[in-house]
Amino acid sequence: MSVAVCALPEMPHLDPLLDGVRQWLAAHHIPHHNLPHVQALLSDPGLMAQVQVAVGFGNMPMTAQVFDAAPQLHAVVSCVSGTDGFDVNAASERGILVANAATPDNHRGMAEAAVMLMLNLVHDLDGSRLAMHSNLPRPYPLKAQSLWGKTVGLVGWGRISALVAQLLRPWGVRILVYSRRDQPGGLPDHVELSGLDTLMRDSDVVCVLAGAIAGAPPVVTRGHLEQLKPSAFFISLSRGSTVDEAALADLLAQQRLAGAALDVFQKEPLPADSALRSLDAVILTPHRVGHTFEADNSLISATIANVQALWKGQAPPLLCNPQALPAWQLRRKTPD
């Protein structure tokens, strides 16, 4: 098995995740290539012709064109939960497996962070911190509100959203969920399935947790954002491509929303001249909220486990496209 391990210079915090894979490959004398960037793979026809497994960050451009230029490629592995750079449908059509590191610790960290940000925004924690720092008088009326009795809209229904709904159960909130799937499973009795327009109109807090799909337009468009109440709060935690970021910045600048919390952006790191940086009612974090010590350790072991399984000729434990298994198994039996 020949493996290409692709680093991401702009995200050096990923190096420990990939180092675990490199060390395991070296210890088992498995041929592998430690590359400084995925472009080092994509720009090398000779390497593309021989690599069987590509490992790296989930935004690697693993497209149909790339797959066709890599005749021996059998799997692509994301060292994080996201696979937004991978054309999963094209991979499945070619019998190429897609795996990620969507671990329970990662889900738990993100769900806790979502609830933390909801409470931070609704209770105006940043406003209270500013008042303390600047010795400001207590205002009347207070901006802080209770989360109790509010309507929370979750855009996307998956393992993280399910945990958020579970954590919110004791808070006495109404929970609306929008899913791109026609029949999302596992909806608990305290959750209502909703259309996206209704969710945006009715929610006091909207949290976007829908996974990104390579090449797809934003899930939340300007038209959706314009339906939010002026008193509503908006949270984005999945990928920057899922939300019309420019439209959101416009609405916040016009004070047509009460506030927002963003951990993901269309371009990362967030440019220094981004309009979002000049807004007062916005919490900005550098794509790491919900990323915990426990979650990072779990990503390392999960990525290694995926590569280990592939080395043994088995399907990776965190497989994203089980529909590709028959074609993958046939390819393994047929010389390329």
N, C-alpha and C positions, 0 to 999 in steps of 0.2 A: 504494500500500500504506500503510495506517495502522497504526502500531505503538505499543503501550503498553509503556513500560519502567517496571517497578514496583520501587522500592527497598524495602529492609527495614531500618528504623531501628535495630532491635535487633542487626543484624549489619552495622555500617558497613564492615567489611573487604571487603564485596562491592561497595562503590562503585566501586573501580577496574575490576572486571569489567564492570559496567554502563556505566561511563563510556566504555569502548572502543566499546560498541554505540552509545551516544548520539552520540559524535563521528563515527562512520562514517555514521550516519543523517543527521546535520546536513551533513556534507560532500557527501552525495549528494542533499540537498534532499528527503529522504523525510519525509512528514508523520509526526510522532511526538509522543507525550505523555510527558513526564518526570513520573512520579507518585511521591509520597513513600511510598506504601504500596499494596499491591494493593487494599485496601478503597476507595481513591479511585477505582479502576476499577469495582469491583463495586457501589458505591453510586451510580453515575452512569448511569442508563438511556440517556441520549443517547450517551455515550461507548461504552457496551457495544454499542449498535446499530451502531456504525461501525467498531470496531477489528477488524483482520484478523489481527494477530499480537500475542500477549502474551508479554513477556519478563520473567523475574524468577527468584527462588529457587525451588527445586523443591518447597517446601512450600506454594506458593500454592494455595488451595482451588479448583482447576479441576475442578468437578463437572459432572454431567449437567445440573443446574439452571442453572449458569453458562453452559454451552454453549448451552442453549436460549434464554437471554436475550441471546446474542451471535450473531445470525444470519449475520454476515459473518466470524466468526472462522474462520480456516483453519489456524492453528497456534499451539501454545504451546511456548515455549522455556525450558528451565531453564539457568541460567548455571553450574550445577554438575552433578555426575553424578546426584544424586538427583532423582526425580520423584514422591516419596511423597505429594504433595498432588494429583497429577493422576489423575483417573479415566481410565486409558488405554483401557479397554474402551469407556466411553461416548464418548470422543473418536473411537476407531476407527469406531464405529457411525455417527457423524455426519460422517465424512470429514475429521476434524481431525487434523493431524499433531502428534506429540509428539517433541521433540528435546531432547537434553541435551548436556553437555560431558564425557562419559566419555572422557577422553583417555588415551593410553598413559602419559604422565608422571604423571597422577593415579593410575592403577592401580599403577604402580611404587612411588610414594611410600607408598600405603596398604599394599601387600604388605610393603615393608621395615619399616614401622611395626609391622605385625602380628608379624613375627619378632622385632623389637626388644623388644616387650612380653612375648612368650613368654620370651625370655632374661632379661629384667629380673625377671619374677616367679619363674621357676624358680631363678635364681641369687641371689635375694634381694638385688638391688642396693640397694634402698632401705634394707634392714636394715644393710648394710655402710656406707652413707653416714651413717646415724644413729649407728652405733657410732663412726665417725670423729669426727663432730660432738660427740658426748657423751662421748668418751673411754671407751667401754665395753670390758670385757675380751672376749677371744675366747671364744665359747661352745663347748660340746661337748655333743652333736653339733651340727655346723653345720646351719643350715636350708637352705643352698644345695645344689642338686642339679645334676646334669648333664641337659641336654636329650636327650642320646644315649640311645637305647633306649626313650624315652617314646612314648606314643600321643597323637597330636594329632588332634582332631576339628574339622573345618571345616564350619560350618553355612552352607550356600549354596555353589553352584558356578557361578562366573562368571569373568570375566577376572582379578579380584583374587585369588580363591581359587586359580586356576590358577598365578598367579605365586608365591603363598605356597608352594604345593606344589613348584614348581620350586626356589625358594630353600631349602626344607627338604630337598631330595633328599640332599645330602651329610651331613646330620646324623644319619643312622641312625635316623630315627623311623618309626613306623608311622602312616600317615595315613588317617583315616576321613573320608568326605564324605557329608553329607546334602544332598539337593537336592529341592525341591518339584516339579521336573520328573520325569516318569516315566522319560525316557530322556535324561539329561544327556550331552552330547557332550564329546569331548576329554579323557576321563579317562586320564592316563598310567598306565603299568604299576605304578608304586609307590603308587598310590592305590586304596583300596577303597571302593566304594559301600556305604552303610550306612543302616539305619533310624535315626531320630532317637533313639529310646529306647536302642538298642544303643550308638550313638555317645556318648550322655551317660554311660552306665554304664561304658564301657570306656576313655574318654579321660582322660589326665592333664592335658591342656590343651585347652580348648574355645574356639574363636574364632568369633564370629558375624559373618558377612559377607553374609548374605542381604539382598537389597534389600527395602525396605518397599513394601507395596501399600496404596494409599489405602483406609482403612476396614477393613482386615483385622485380625484379632486377632493377638496376639503369636505369633511362630513358636516361641519358647522360653517355655513356661508354667511355673507353679510345679511342676506334676507332673514336667516334664522336669528342672528344676533340682534337685529333691529326689533324683533318681537319681544325681547326681554323687558321686564319692568324696569323703570328707572331705579327702583330700590333693590334690584337683583345683584347678586354676586356671581362671578364666573371663574371657574377653575379649570386649567388645562394641564393634564399630567401624562398624556400618552405619547404623542409625537407632534411636533410643530406643524406638520403637513395636514393634520386633521382639522385645523381651525384657520379661518381667514384672518391672519394676524393683523394685516393692515386695517381691515374693517374694525376689528376689536380695538386697536389703538385709536382709531377715529372716534368711536363711541365713547371711550374712556376720556379722551381729551375734551369732548363736548359735555362731559359729566352726565351722559345718558345712562350710565350704569353706576351702581354704588361702589364697586371695586372689583378687583380681580386678583388671582394668584396664578402665576405661570411658571412652570418648571421646564417647559420644552418650547422650542422656537423653530421657525422655518430655517434659520441659519444659526448654527451653533459653532463656537460660542456666540452669544448675542452681540452683534456689532456695537461698538462704543457710541455710534450715532443713532442707534435705534430710538424711534419715538417713544417706545415703552419706557425707556430709562428716565425720561423727564416727567413721568406721571406720578402724582403723589399717592393715588388710591390703588397702587399695584404692588403686590409682593412678587419679587423676581428672585428665582433661585436657579443655579447653574446646572440643571438636569441632574440633580442628585438628591432632591427631596424624596424621602422614603427609602433611599439606599442606605442600608444599615450594615454594621459589621457582620451580623449574621447572614444577611443577604449576599454580601460580596463573597464570603467564604462558600456559600452554597453555589454560587455561579461557577467558581473554580471546579468544585467536585462534579457539578452537572456537566460542564463542558468536557472534562476528562472522561466522564462516563459515556458520553455520546461518541467520542472518538474511540474509546476502548471497544464499544460494541461494534462499530464499523470495522475495526481491525479484526475482530473475531468473525466477521461476516454476518453480523446480526443487525437488526433494526435498532437505531438509537432509542434509549428510553424516553427521551423528550422529543418525539417525532411530531412534526407539524402537519405532514401530508400523508397519512396512512393510505390514502387512495393510490399512492405511487408504488406501494409495496409489490404488487404483482409484476409490474414492468421492471422494477429494480431487481427483483429476484431472477427474472428472465435474463436481464443484462448480465448479471453475475455468472450465469451459466453459459453465456454466449460470448466468445472472444470479440473484443472491439475491433 
